[in-house]
Amino acid sequence: QVPLVESGGGLVQPGWSLRLSCAASGSIFRLFVMEWYRQAPGKQRELVATITSGGSANYADSVKGRFTISRDNAKNTVYLQMTSLKPEDTAVYYCRCRSSWGQGTQVTVSS
């Protein structure tokens, strides 16, 4: 288990940006694939972005070109930079490392 703590969510208007952070405990963080998921009300949790230990990233089609996942292994932290936010991006965002999940952070996009 890798304890994970997300932060950075909030209420923003369409078109604005937010950066989510996920802090992990443990020196072996750098070895693992890290993922961001989101779950909107009434919908299944979906994979948003993945980053490998080497920094290679993949994205869901719905966020490609707008979201950027990155990691700072020295700080045991993974980030999700979200730009051009849309109302349909409203969800609770979770980070995941192997079998560990964070508690989630709410992102609401509304005018």
Buried (B, 14 or more C-beta within 10 A) or exposed (E): EBEBBBEBBEEBEEEEEBEBBBBBEBEEBBEBBBBBBBBBEEEEBEEBBBBEBEEEBEBBEEBEEBBBBBBEBEEBBBBBBBBEBEEEBBBBBBBBBEEBBBEBBEBBBEE
